[in-house]
């Protein structure tokens, strides 16, 4: 079967903030073998998964984009070990392990991402909770320089919202986890509570990245937000979620960049640490 290829594809359809350029060639592999063959064949490609935490320059054409939403949705459990493909949604993984009386990552149930992306970003709760999906990670199957490798969790340099995968030399294929034993009904209740929390405190009514900065000073973030108070751009800081940017409709790449860069400049002026969690495609 040939890999499905779309041409002149609008990438804004594939990002949660609904901003993006154009892909000259947009590949949709449906098997791990198809993905591996593409990576070996193409040059200067980019990997696009769930599209959260991603800001794409909307004035650029990208020659090759490989869309990984479909290529590996394998999900199984054997002898307490969960094997999970990179294309499995977090909601599906959590529901699956909960139904087998395992848990530990119910706080990620409201995140609109996939397992590959969650490992890439080391997704978790806020920094004060010191919890992430990789707490339960055993090892990861990756494609690295056209060679399949198995990396242990310790080899992946995980830290808060960071991993070895962010240097873009790796393609995550599959992961193995060992989750904690947990009562099925308790897990269900925690999923419900997480969705209630998200509805109450997170601005999900508009396209967004989720958290923009993994490290920032709340007071300085508020100052940056205030500096855009009377601006008419469609990309604005959320009034509901402090560290979120939202797209009110038709927002542009440069509007988001302007808010990110001004916030960084204010932090640098006061010599406070700041780190941008959102990945930016600008070439």
N, C-alpha and C positions, 0 to 999 in steps of 0.2 A: 504493500500500500504506500502511495506517495504521501509525503508530508503536505498538509494543507498550507497553501501560501496565499496571503492576501497582499494586494499592492495598494500603495498610497493610502495606508490605513491611518485613521485619526487616533492618536494615542490617548487623547483626553478621555476616550470611552473606557480606558483600562486603568485609570488612576482614581483614587477615592476623592481627590481634590478637583477632578474634572478639568485638568489642564494638561496639555501635551502637544508635541509636534506631530510630524508625519513620518510614518515608516514606509520607506520605499518597498521593502520586502518584510512581511510580517508572517513568521513561521509558527505553526501550531502543531508541534509533535504530540502524538497520542501514545507513544511508548517510550520507554527509557532508551531503547536502541535507536529510535529516530532522533531523539535529543542528542545522544552521543555522536551520531553520524553528522548531524548539523554542526556541532561544536568543532568536530575534526575538519569539516569542509570549509566553513566560513571564516573570514577574517573581519576584524573590527565589528564584532556583533555585541549586542547588549542582551542581557537576560531580564525579562519582565515577568513578575509573578502576580501577586494580588494587587499591586499598585498602591498600597498604603505606604505612608512615610516616603513618598516619592514626588519630587517636583521636576517636571520635564519642560525644558525651554520650548515654548510654543512657536518659535520662529525658525526652528531647525528641522531639517530632514535627516533622519537616521537611516542608514543604508540597510542594516540587517537587525531586526528585533526577533528574538526567540521567546515566545510566550509559553510559560511553563505551567499554566493552570491545569492542563489535562494529562500530562505525560506519565505521572505515577501516582495513582490513587489507591495503591495497595495498602491494606490495613489488616493486621492479624495479631493474634496473641498466642504465645506458646510458652509454657513453663514460666509464667509471670513476666515474660519479655514481650513488649509491644514493638512490632516492626511497622513503620509508617512511611509511606511515600511522601515526597516533598510537596505534591499537589493536593494533599488532603487538607481540608479546611480545619481550622482550630475547633470550630463548633462540632464537626464530625468526630474528630479525635477525642474531644472531651466527652461527648455523648457515648462514644464507643467504650472508652475505658470505664466510665461510670456504670454502664450496663453490665460490666464484668466485675463490679465492686472494686475499682481502682480510681484514684483521683489525685488531687494535689494542685491542679492548674485551673480550677474553676473560675478564678479571677480573670482568665483570658477569654471567657465565653463571649464577651461582648466585642472582641476584637475582630474586624473583618479581614483576617489574613489567613495565610496558609502556613503549614508547618515549616517548609523550606525558608520562607521569609522570617518566620518567628525565630528560627535558629540563627539565621543571618544577623538579625538585629538583637539577639538574646532578649527577646520580649519577656516582660515581667510586670510586676506591680511597681509602684513608686519606689524611689531609692530607699526610703526609710523602712520599707518592708523587707528588703533584701531577699526577694523571691523572683525566680525566673524559670522559664520552661526547661532550661538546661540543667536545673537542679536534678532532674531525673534522666538526663541523657547518658547513655552508655557509649555509643559510638555513631559515626556518620559515614555513609558511603558517599564519596564525592568524585567528581571528575576534575583532575588537576593536570594541566599541560597534556591533555589528551590521554591521560592514564587514570584508570579507576583505582581509588585508594580507600582504605578504611582508616579513619582518624578516630582515636579515642577522644573523649570529652576534654581530657587534660591537654591534648595537643592543639586545641582550638582557641586558646588564649581568651576565654570568655571573661568579660568584666561587664560593668553596668552598661547596657545598651551597646555592647561592642563585641566583636569576634574577629578571628583571623579571616573570615570570609569577606569582610568588607574591603579587602584589597582587590576584589573582583578577579582573582586568579582561580577561584574554585566555583564549581557548579554543584550545588547540593542535590543529591539524587534520592537519598533515603536515610532514615535514622532509626535507631533502636533505643527504647526507653525502658526503665523499670520504675513504675509508679508505686505510690504507697497504697496499701489496702485501705478501702474507705467504704462506708455504708452507702448503698445506692440511693436511698431516700435522702440522706444528708447531702449527697452530691447534687441531687435534683433541687433541693432547697437553696443551695449555694448558687446554682446556676440562675434560679429565679431572682435571688437577691442581687446578683451581679447585673442582670438586665434592668432591674428596678433602679439600681445605683446609676447605671449608664443613662437611663432616661431622665433621671433627676438632675444629675450633675454634668453630663456631657452633651455638647451641642450637636446632636446627631441629626438635627433637622436640615442641615446644610452639608454639602460636600466639604470634606476636611481631611487633614493629614492624621489626626490624632495629635499627640504631643509634638510640638515643634522643637523645643530645646530639652535635651536630657539633663543639662546643667544650666541653671540661670538663677538670678536673684529676683525674687518676687516683686520687691519694691521697684527695682529698675525696669522690670517687665511692665509694671503698671505705668511707669513714666513713658515708656515707649508706646504703649497702647494709647495713652492720653494724647501723644503728639500726632496721632492719626484720627483724633476724634471727629474732626469736621471734614475729613477727606471723603470724596465721593467715589473712590475706587470700589470695585466689587469684591476685592479680597480685603477682609478686615479681621482684626482680632475679635474673637467671640466675646460677647458680653456674659456668657454663661460659663465658659471654660477658660480659665486664665491663660493657659499656655497653648491655645489652639488658634489656628487661622481657619477661617471659613470662606467659602465661595458663595456669594449671594446671587451668582448667575452671570456668566460671561467674564469671570475674572481672568486676569492675565498673569503670565509668568513673572514679568517685571514688577507687578504690584506685590506679589509675594516676596520676591527678592528684596524689594525696597524695605519691607517691614522686617525681614530677617536681618538685613545688613545694618539698619538703624539700631535695632535692638543690640546687636553685637557691638556697635560703636559706643553706645551708652555704657555697656558693661566695661568695655576697654577703658573708657574715660575714667571710670571709678575703680579701675583695677580689680574688677570682679570676674570670676570664672564664668565662661559661657561655652556651651557646646551644642552645635546644631545636630539634632537627631535625624532630621529629614535629609534623605539623599537627594542630590541635585544633579540632573543630567544637563550639561551645558555644552557638550561637544559630541 
